[in-house]
Amino acid sequence: MLQAASLFNQLLQHFSRTEFGSLVKKHQAERAAKGFACWAQFVAMTFCQSGPLPGVLV
């Protein structure tokens, strides 16, 4: 079975997760995080900025 990566997944592949993690450690970005990890928040914010979703009221 042929599987294709979603457009959003293709967008995220441009960001190195290991480099992102090293920058998070360098700047101590998760020292006061209580909910989302930095990567999860980045993915969520990127998804929200990727475009308007029809039928979703904010």
N, CA, C and O atoms as a Tripos MOL2 file, in Angstrom:
@<TRIPOS>MOLECULE
protein
  232   231    58     0     0
PROTEIN
NO_CHARGES

@<TRIPOS>ATOM
      1 N           0.8460   -1.1880    0.0000 N.3       1 MET1
      2 CA          0.0000    0.0000    0.0000 C.3       1 MET1
      3 C           0.8860    1.2440    0.0000 C.2       1 MET1
      4 O           1.8080    1.3600    0.8080 O.2       1 MET1
      5 N           0.6070    2.1500   -0.8900 N.am      2 LEU2
      6 CA          1.3650    3.3810   -1.0040 C.3       2 LEU2
      7 C           0.7910    4.4200   -0.0490 C.2       2 LEU2
      8 O          -0.4100    4.6860   -0.0520 O.2       2 LEU2
      9 N           1.6700    5.0050    0.7730 N.am      3 GLN3
     10 CA          1.2280    6.0490    1.6950 C.3       3 GLN3
     11 C           1.9000    7.3550    1.3090 C.2       3 GLN3
     12 O           3.0960    7.3880    1.0190 O.2       3 GLN3
     13 N           1.1400    8.4080    1.3080 N.am      4 ALA4
     14 CA          1.6640    9.7220    0.9900 C.3       4 ALA4
     15 C           1.6450   10.5880    2.2380 C.2       4 ALA4
     16 O           0.6940   10.5470    3.0190 O.2       4 ALA4
     17 N           2.6900   11.3630    2.4180 N.am      5 ALA5
     18 CA          2.7540   12.2670    3.5610 C.3       5 ALA5
     19 C           1.8060   13.4370    3.3200 C.2       5 ALA5
     20 O           1.6850   13.9410    2.2040 O.2       5 ALA5
     21 N           1.1460   13.8500    4.3780 N.am      6 SER6
     22 CA          0.2420   14.9910    4.2480 C.3       6 SER6
     23 C           1.0550   16.2520    3.9750 C.2       6 SER6
     24 O           2.2620   16.2970    4.2160 O.2       6 SER6
     25 N           0.3870   17.2490    3.4790 N.am      7 LEU7
     26 CA          1.0430   18.5160    3.1950 C.3       7 LEU7
     27 C           1.6300   19.1160    4.4680 C.2       7 LEU7
     28 O           2.7220   19.6830    4.4500 O.2       7 LEU7
     29 N           0.9000   18.9880    5.5680 N.am      8 PHE8
     30 CA          1.3800   19.5160    6.8420 C.3       8 PHE8
     31 C           2.6290   18.7610    7.2990 C.2       8 PHE8
     32 O           3.5710   19.3730    7.8020 O.2       8 PHE8
     33 N           2.6430   17.4530    7.1320 N.am      9 ASN9
     34 CA          3.8100   16.6510    7.4840 C.3       9 ASN9
     35 C           5.0160   17.0450    6.6310 C.2       9 ASN9
     36 O           6.1400   17.1030    7.1290 O.2       9 ASN9
     37 N           4.7850   17.3110    5.3680 N.am     10 GLN10
     38 CA          5.8640   17.7470    4.4870 C.3      10 GLN10
     39 C           6.4220   19.0890    4.9500 C.2      10 GLN10
     40 O           7.6280   19.3230    4.8730 O.2      10 GLN10
     41 N           5.5530   19.9620    5.4260 N.am     11 LEU11
     42 CA          5.9950   21.2510    5.9500 C.3      11 LEU11
     43 C           6.8680   21.0630    7.1910 C.2      11 LEU11
     44 O           7.9000   21.7210    7.3260 O.2      11 LEU11
     45 N           6.4630   20.1730    8.0930 N.am     12 LEU12
     46 CA          7.2220   19.9500    9.3220 C.3      12 LEU12
     47 C           8.5680   19.2830    9.0690 C.2      12 LEU12
     48 O           9.4840   19.4190    9.8810 O.2      12 LEU12
     49 N           8.7010   18.5780    7.9750 N.am     13 GLN13
     50 CA          9.9700   17.9250    7.6660 C.3      13 GLN13
     51 C          11.0860   18.9240    7.3910 C.2      13 GLN13
     52 O          12.2570   18.5450    7.3830 O.2      13 GLN13
     53 N          10.7550   20.1720    7.1690 N.am     14 HIS14
     54 CA         11.7640   21.2060    6.9400 C.3      14 HIS14
     55 C          12.4240   21.6680    8.2440 C.2      14 HIS14
     56 O          13.4240   22.3850    8.2130 O.2      14 HIS14
     57 N          11.8750   21.2660    9.3660 N.am     15 PHE15
     58 CA         12.4090   21.6590   10.6590 C.3      15 PHE15
     59 C          13.0320   20.4450   11.3350 C.2      15 PHE15
     60 O          12.3540   19.4510   11.5920 O.2      15 PHE15
     61 N          14.3080   20.5340   11.6150 N.am     16 SER16
     62 CA         15.0080   19.4330   12.2780 C.3      16 SER16
     63 C          14.5810   19.3770   13.7460 C.2      16 SER16
     64 O          14.7570   20.3350   14.4980 O.2      16 SER16
     65 N          14.0200   18.2380   14.1280 N.am     17 ARG17
     66 CA         13.5460   18.1100   15.5110 C.3      17 ARG17
     67 C          14.7140   18.0800   16.4980 C.2      17 ARG17
     68 O          14.5840   18.5730   17.6180 O.2      17 ARG17
     69 N          15.8380   17.5150   16.1030 N.am     18 THR18
     70 CA         16.9960   17.4810   16.9920 C.3      18 THR18
     71 C          17.5930   18.8790   17.1760 C.2      18 THR18
     72 O          17.9880   19.2510   18.2810 O.2      18 THR18
     73 N          17.6560   19.6450   16.0940 N.am     19 GLU19
     74 CA         18.1540   21.0170   16.2010 C.3      19 GLU19
     75 C          17.1930   21.8670   17.0390 C.2      19 GLU19
     76 O          17.6250   22.6900   17.8460 O.2      19 GLU19
     77 N          15.9070   21.6620   16.8430 N.am     20 PHE20
     78 CA         14.8950   22.3640   17.6310 C.3      20 PHE20
     79 C          15.0800   22.0300   19.1150 C.2      20 PHE20
     80 O          15.0410   22.9200   19.9640 O.2      20 PHE20
     81 N          15.2810   20.7410   19.4210 N.am     21 GLY21
     82 CA         15.4800   20.3150   20.7980 C.3      21 GLY21
     83 C          16.7370   20.9050   21.4170 C.2      21 GLY21
     84 O          16.7360   21.2670   22.5940 O.2      21 GLY21
     85 N          17.8080   21.0050   20.6390 N.am     22 SER22
     86 CA         19.0390   21.5910   21.1700 C.3      22 SER22
     87 C          18.8640   23.0820   21.4450 C.2      22 SER22
     88 O          19.4220   23.5990   22.4130 O.2      22 SER22
     89 N          18.1050   23.7720   20.6140 N.am     23 LEU23
     90 CA         17.8310   25.1910   20.8610 C.3      23 LEU23
     91 C          16.9500   25.3830   22.0970 C.2      23 LEU23
     92 O          17.1250   26.3390   22.8540 O.2      23 LEU23
     93 N          16.0140   24.4730   22.2880 N.am     24 VAL24
     94 CA         15.1570   24.5290   23.4820 C.3      24 VAL24
     95 C          16.0160   24.3770   24.7360 C.2      24 VAL24
     96 O          15.8400   25.1130   25.7070 O.2      24 VAL24
     97 N          16.9460   23.4200   24.7130 N.am     25 LYS25
     98 CA         17.8370   23.2250   25.8610 C.3      25 LYS25
     99 C          18.7510   24.4150   26.0650 C.2      25 LYS25
    100 O          18.9680   24.8530   27.1950 O.2      25 LYS25
    101 N          19.2930   24.9440   24.9640 N.am     26 LYS26
    102 CA         20.2240   26.0730   25.0460 C.3      26 LYS26
    103 C          19.5670   27.2850   25.7000 C.2      26 LYS26
    104 O          20.1900   27.9720   26.5090 O.2      26 LYS26
    105 N          18.3240   27.5420   25.3510 N.am     27 HIS27
    106 CA         17.6190   28.7240   25.8650 C.3      27 HIS27
    107 C          16.7190   28.4100   27.0570 C.2      27 HIS27
    108 O          15.9980   29.2820   27.5430 O.2      27 HIS27
    109 N          16.7620   27.1600   27.5280 N.am     28 GLN28
    110 CA         15.9610   26.7190   28.6710 C.3      28 GLN28
    111 C          14.4860   27.0940   28.4910 C.2      28 GLN28
    112 O          13.8450   27.6240   29.3990 O.2      28 GLN28
    113 N          13.9800   26.8090   27.3170 N.am     29 ALA29
    114 CA         12.6260   27.2310   26.9640 C.3      29 ALA29
    115 C          11.5390   26.4540   27.6990 C.2      29 ALA29
    116 O          10.4150   26.9390   27.8260 O.2      29 ALA29
    117 N          11.8570   25.2620   28.1810 N.am     30 GLU30
    118 CA         10.8290   24.4570   28.8450 C.3      30 GLU30
    119 C          10.9370   24.4990   30.3680 C.2      30 GLU30
    120 O          10.3120   23.6870   31.0510 O.2      30 GLU30
    121 N          11.7100   25.4210   30.9020 N.am     31 ARG31
    122 CA         11.9180   25.4230   32.3560 C.3      31 ARG31
    123 C          10.6360   25.7180   33.1290 C.2      31 ARG31
    124 O          10.4970   25.2660   34.2650 O.2      31 ARG31
    125 N           9.7050   26.4560   32.5520 N.am     32 ALA32
    126 CA          8.4650   26.7840   33.2640 C.3      32 ALA32
    127 C           7.2310   26.2390   32.5380 C.2      32 ALA32
    128 O           6.1050   26.6450   32.8250 O.2      32 ALA32
    129 N           7.4500   25.3270   31.6060 N.am     33 ALA33
    130 CA          6.3290   24.7680   30.8420 C.3      33 ALA33
    131 C           5.4700   23.8940   31.7440 C.2      33 ALA33
    132 O           5.9800   23.0680   32.5010 O.2      33 ALA33
    133 N           4.1700   24.0880   31.6520 N.am     34 LYS34
    134 CA          3.2520   23.3200   32.4880 C.3      34 LYS34
    135 C           2.3480   22.3930   31.6760 C.2      34 LYS34
    136 O           1.7830   21.4470   32.2260 O.2      34 LYS34
    137 N           2.2080   22.6480   30.4000 N.am     35 GLY35
    138 CA          1.2940   21.8450   29.5890 C.3      35 GLY35
    139 C           2.0050   21.2200   28.4120 C.2      35 GLY35
    140 O           2.5150   20.1040   28.5070 O.2      35 GLY35
    141 N           2.0410   21.9220   27.3210 N.am     36 PHE36
    142 CA          2.6560   21.4270   26.1010 C.3      36 PHE36
    143 C           4.1760   21.4870   26.1840 C.2      36 PHE36
    144 O           4.7390   22.3990   26.7900 O.2      36 PHE36
    145 N           4.8260   20.5190   25.5770 N.am     37 ALA37
    146 CA          6.2630   20.6200   25.3390 C.3      37 ALA37
    147 C           6.4630   21.6240   24.2020 C.2      37 ALA37
    148 O           5.5270   21.9070   23.4550 O.2      37 ALA37
    149 N           7.6520   22.1520   24.0720 N.am     38 CYS38
    150 CA          7.9040   23.1760   23.0480 C.3      38 CYS38
    151 C           7.6230   22.6660   21.6400 C.2      38 CYS38
    152 O           7.0580   23.3890   20.8190 O.2      38 CYS38
    153 N           8.0140   21.4250   21.3570 N.am     39 TRP39
    154 CA          7.7690   20.8910   20.0130 C.3      39 TRP39
    155 C           6.2790   20.7760   19.7400 C.2      39 TRP39
    156 O           5.8160   21.1380   18.6580 O.2      39 TRP39
    157 N           5.5260   20.2780   20.7080 N.am     40 ALA40
    158 CA          4.0800   20.1340   20.5220 C.3      40 ALA40
    159 C           3.4220   21.4950   20.3300 C.2      40 ALA40
    160 O           2.5060   21.6300   19.5180 O.2      40 ALA40
    161 N           3.8770   22.4970   21.0630 N.am     41 GLN41
    162 CA          3.3220   23.8370   20.9010 C.3      41 GLN41
    163 C           3.6880   24.4030   19.5310 C.2      41 GLN41
    164 O           2.8620   25.0500   18.8870 O.2      41 GLN41
    165 N           4.9160   24.1660   19.0850 N.am     42 PHE42
    166 CA          5.3330   24.6200   17.7620 C.3      42 PHE42
    167 C           4.4720   23.9910   16.6680 C.2      42 PHE42
    168 O           4.0430   24.6740   15.7380 O.2      42 PHE42
    169 N           4.2230   22.6870   16.7840 N.am     43 VAL43
    170 CA          3.3930   21.9860   15.7960 C.3      43 VAL43
    171 C           1.9740   22.5480   15.8130 C.2      43 VAL43
    172 O           1.3890   22.7870   14.7570 O.2      43 VAL43
    173 N           1.4220   22.7590   17.0000 N.am     44 ALA44
    174 CA          0.0590   23.2890   17.1000 C.3      44 ALA44
    175 C          -0.0290   24.7010   16.5210 C.2      44 ALA44
    176 O          -0.9660   25.0140   15.7860 O.2      44 ALA44
    177 N           0.9340   25.5450   16.8480 N.am     45 MET45
    178 CA          0.9110   26.9220   16.3380 C.3      45 MET45
    179 C           1.1180   26.9540   14.8230 C.2      45 MET45
    180 O           0.5040   27.7630   14.1270 O.2      45 MET45
    181 N           1.9820   26.0750   14.3160 N.am     46 THR46
    182 CA          2.2000   26.0040   12.8690 C.3      46 THR46
    183 C           0.9350   25.5530   12.1590 C.2      46 THR46
    184 O           0.5890   26.0760   11.1000 O.2      46 THR46
    185 N           0.2450   24.5810   12.7460 N.am     47 PHE47
    186 CA         -1.0060   24.1100   12.1550 C.3      47 PHE47
    187 C          -2.0440   25.2280   12.1150 C.2      47 PHE47
    188 O          -2.7490   25.3910   11.1190 O.2      47 PHE47
    189 N          -2.1350   25.9970   13.2000 N.am     48 CYS48
    190 CA         -3.1080   27.0930   13.2510 C.3      48 CYS48
    191 C          -2.7860   28.1710   12.2270 C.2      48 CYS48
    192 O          -3.6920   28.7990   11.6770 O.2      48 CYS48
    193 N          -1.4960   28.3890   11.9670 N.am     49 GLN49
    194 CA         -1.0880   29.4270   11.0230 C.3      49 GLN49
    195 C          -1.1000   28.9420    9.5770 C.2      49 GLN49
    196 O          -0.9550   29.7440    8.6550 O.2      49 GLN49
    197 N          -1.2700   27.6420    9.3700 N.am     50 SER50
    198 CA         -1.1680   27.1020    8.0200 C.3      50 SER50
    199 C          -2.3280   27.5220    7.1150 C.2      50 SER50
    200 O          -2.2190   27.4320    5.8920 O.2      50 SER50
    201 N          -3.4090   27.9680    7.6890 N.am     51 GLY51
    202 CA         -4.5030   28.4390    6.8510 C.3      51 GLY51
    203 C          -5.8300   28.3510    7.5670 C.2      51 GLY51
    204 O          -5.9830   27.5820    8.5160 O.2      51 GLY51
    205 N          -6.7800   29.1300    7.1180 N.am     52 PRO52
    206 CA         -8.0950   29.0930    7.7390 C.3      52 PRO52
    207 C          -8.8270   27.7880    7.4110 C.2      52 PRO52
    208 O          -8.7490   27.2740    6.2950 O.2      52 PRO52
    209 N          -9.5150   27.2860    8.3810 N.am     53 LEU53
    210 CA        -10.3030   26.0790    8.1710 C.3      53 LEU53
    211 C         -11.7650   26.4780    7.9870 C.2      53 LEU53
    212 O         -12.3470   27.1070    8.8710 O.2      53 LEU53
    213 N         -12.3550   26.1280    6.8700 N.am     54 PRO54
    214 CA        -13.7580   26.5040    6.6500 C.3      54 PRO54
    215 C         -14.6770   25.8010    7.6410 C.2      54 PRO54
    216 O         -14.5220   24.6120    7.9170 O.2      54 PRO54
    217 N         -15.6070   26.5340    8.1560 N.am     55 GLY55
    218 CA        -16.5860   25.9700    9.0670 C.3      55 GLY55
    219 C         -16.1550   25.9920   10.5270 C.2      55 GLY55
    220 O         -16.9060   25.5420   11.3920 O.2      55 GLY55
    221 N         -14.9660   26.5030   10.8210 N.am     56 VAL56
    222 CA        -14.4900   26.5650   12.1960 C.3      56 VAL56
    223 C         -14.6020   28.0120   12.6650 C.2      56 VAL56
    224 O         -13.9860   28.9130   12.0970 O.2      56 VAL56
    225 N         -15.3850   28.2140   13.6950 N.am     57 LEU57
    226 CA        -15.5350   29.5560   14.2520 C.3      57 LEU57
    227 C         -14.5790   29.7550   15.4060 C.2      57 LEU57
    228 O         -14.4390   28.8810   16.2610 O.2      57 LEU57
    229 N         -13.9280   30.8880   15.4330 N.am     58 VAL58
    230 CA        -12.9710   31.1730   16.5050 C.3      58 VAL58
    231 C         -13.5450   32.2200   17.4040 C.2      58 VAL58
    232 O         -12.9060   32.6140   18.3790 O.2      58 VAL58
@<TRIPOS>BOND
     1     1     2 1
     2     2     3 1
     3     3     4 2
     4     3     5 am
     5     5     6 1
     6     6     7 1
     7     7     8 2
     8     7     9 am
     9     9    10 1
    10    10    11 1
    11    11    12 2
    12    11    13 am
    13    13    14 1
    14    14    15 1
    15    15    16 2
    16    15    17 am
    17    17    18 1
    18    18    19 1
    19    19    20 2
    20    19    21 am
    21    21    22 1
    22    22    23 1
    23    23    24 2
    24    23    25 am
    25    25    26 1
    26    26    27 1
    27    27    28 2
    28    27    29 am
    29    29    30 1
    30    30    31 1
    31    31    32 2
    32    31    33 am
    33    33    34 1
    34    34    35 1
    35    35    36 2
    36    35    37 am
    37    37    38 1
    38    38    39 1
    39    39    40 2
    40    39    41 am
    41    41    42 1
    42    42    43 1
    43    43    44 2
    44    43    45 am
    45    45    46 1
    46    46    47 1
    47    47    48 2
    48    47    49 am
    49    49    50 1
    50    50    51 1
    51    51    52 2
    52    51    53 am
    53    53    54 1
    54    54    55 1
    55    55    56 2
    56    55    57 am
    57    57    58 1
    58    58    59 1
    59    59    60 2
    60    59    61 am
    61    61    62 1
    62    62    63 1
    63    63    64 2
    64    63    65 am
    65    65    66 1
    66    66    67 1
    67    67    68 2
    68    67    69 am
    69    69    70 1
    70    70    71 1
    71    71    72 2
    72    71    73 am
    73    73    74 1
    74    74    75 1
    75    75    76 2
    76    75    77 am
    77    77    78 1
    78    78    79 1
    79    79    80 2
    80    79    81 am
    81    81    82 1
    82    82    83 1
    83    83    84 2
    84    83    85 am
    85    85    86 1
    86    86    87 1
    87    87    88 2
    88    87    89 am
    89    89    90 1
    90    90    91 1
    91    91    92 2
    92    91    93 am
    93    93    94 1
    94    94    95 1
    95    95    96 2
    96    95    97 am
    97    97    98 1
    98    98    99 1
    99    99   100 2
   100    99   101 am
   101   101   102 1
   102   102   103 1
   103   103   104 2
   104   103   105 am
   105   105   106 1
   106   106   107 1
   107   107   108 2
   108   107   109 am
   109   109   110 1
   110   110   111 1
   111   111   112 2
   112   111   113 am
   113   113   114 1
   114   114   115 1
   115   115   116 2
   116   115   117 am
   117   117   118 1
   118   118   119 1
   119   119   120 2
   120   119   121 am
   121   121   122 1
   122   122   123 1
   123   123   124 2
   124   123   125 am
   125   125   126 1
   126   126   127 1
   127   127   128 2
   128   127   129 am
   129   129   130 1
   130   130   131 1
   131   131   132 2
   132   131   133 am
   133   133   134 1
   134   134   135 1
   135   135   136 2
   136   135   137 am
   137   137   138 1
   138   138   139 1
   139   139   140 2
   140   139   141 am
   141   141   142 1
   142   142   143 1
   143   143   144 2
   144   143   145 am
   145   145   146 1
   146   146   147 1
   147   147   148 2
   148   147   149 am
   149   149   150 1
   150   150   151 1
   151   151   152 2
   152   151   153 am
   153   153   154 1
   154   154   155 1
   155   155   156 2
   156   155   157 am
   157   157   158 1
   158   158   159 1
   159   159   160 2
   160   159   161 am
   161   161   162 1
   162   162   163 1
   163   163   164 2
   164   163   165 am
   165   165   166 1
   166   166   167 1
   167   167   168 2
   168   167   169 am
   169   169   170 1
   170   170   171 1
   171   171   172 2
   172   171   173 am
   173   173   174 1
   174   174   175 1
   175   175   176 2
   176   175   177 am
   177   177   178 1
   178   178   179 1
   179   179   180 2
   180   179   181 am
   181   181   182 1
   182   182   183 1
   183   183   184 2
   184   183   185 am
   185   185   186 1
   186   186   187 1
   187   187   188 2
   188   187   189 am
   189   189   190 1
   190   190   191 1
   191   191   192 2
   192   191   193 am
   193   193   194 1
   194   194   195 1
   195   195   196 2
   196   195   197 am
   197   197   198 1
   198   198   199 1
   199   199   200 2
   200   199   201 am
   201   201   202 1
   202   202   203 1
   203   203   204 2
   204   203   205 am
   205   205   206 1
   206   206   207 1
   207   207   208 2
   208   207   209 am
   209   209   210 1
   210   210   211 1
   211   211   212 2
   212   211   213 am
   213   213   214 1
   214   214   215 1
   215   215   216 2
   216   215   217 am
   217   217   218 1
   218   218   219 1
   219   219   220 2
   220   219   221 am
   221   221   222 1
   222   222   223 1
   223   223   224 2
   224   223   225 am
   225   225   226 1
   226   226   227 1
   227   227   228 2
   228   227   229 am
   229   229   230 1
   230   230   231 1
   231   231   232 2
@<TRIPOS>SUBSTRUCTURE
     1 MET1         2 RESIDUE 1 A MET
     2 LEU2         6 RESIDUE 1 A LEU
     3 GLN3        10 RESIDUE 1 A GLN
     4 ALA4        14 RESIDUE 1 A ALA
     5 ALA5        18 RESIDUE 1 A ALA
     6 SER6        22 RESIDUE 1 A SER
     7 LEU7        26 RESIDUE 1 A LEU
     8 PHE8        30 RESIDUE 1 A PHE
     9 ASN9        34 RESIDUE 1 A ASN
    10 GLN10       38 RESIDUE 1 A GLN
    11 LEU11       42 RESIDUE 1 A LEU
    12 LEU12       46 RESIDUE 1 A LEU
    13 GLN13       50 RESIDUE 1 A GLN
    14 HIS14       54 RESIDUE 1 A HIS
    15 PHE15       58 RESIDUE 1 A PHE
    16 SER16       62 RESIDUE 1 A SER
    17 ARG17       66 RESIDUE 1 A ARG
    18 THR18       70 RESIDUE 1 A THR
    19 GLU19       74 RESIDUE 1 A GLU
    20 PHE20       78 RESIDUE 1 A PHE
    21 GLY21       82 RESIDUE 1 A GLY
    22 SER22       86 RESIDUE 1 A SER
    23 LEU23       90 RESIDUE 1 A LEU
    24 VAL24       94 RESIDUE 1 A VAL
    25 LYS25       98 RESIDUE 1 A LYS
    26 LYS26      102 RESIDUE 1 A LYS
    27 HIS27      106 RESIDUE 1 A HIS
    28 GLN28      110 RESIDUE 1 A GLN
    29 ALA29      114 RESIDUE 1 A ALA
    30 GLU30      118 RESIDUE 1 A GLU
    31 ARG31      122 RESIDUE 1 A ARG
    32 ALA32      126 RESIDUE 1 A ALA
    33 ALA33      130 RESIDUE 1 A ALA
    34 LYS34      134 RESIDUE 1 A LYS
    35 GLY35      138 RESIDUE 1 A GLY
    36 PHE36      142 RESIDUE 1 A PHE
    37 ALA37      146 RESIDUE 1 A ALA
    38 CYS38      150 RESIDUE 1 A CYS
    39 TRP39      154 RESIDUE 1 A TRP
    40 ALA40      158 RESIDUE 1 A ALA
    41 GLN41      162 RESIDUE 1 A GLN
    42 PHE42      166 RESIDUE 1 A PHE
    43 VAL43      170 RESIDUE 1 A VAL
    44 ALA44      174 RESIDUE 1 A ALA
    45 MET45      178 RESIDUE 1 A MET
    46 THR46      182 RESIDUE 1 A THR
    47 PHE47      186 RESIDUE 1 A PHE
    48 CYS48      190 RESIDUE 1 A CYS
    49 GLN49      194 RESIDUE 1 A GLN
    50 SER50      198 RESIDUE 1 A SER
    51 GLY51      202 RESIDUE 1 A GLY
    52 PRO52      206 RESIDUE 1 A PRO
    53 LEU53      210 RESIDUE 1 A LEU
    54 PRO54      214 RESIDUE 1 A PRO
    55 GLY55      218 RESIDUE 1 A GLY
    56 VAL56      222 RESIDUE 1 A VAL
    57 LEU57      226 RESIDUE 1 A LEU
    58 VAL58      230 RESIDUE 1 A VAL
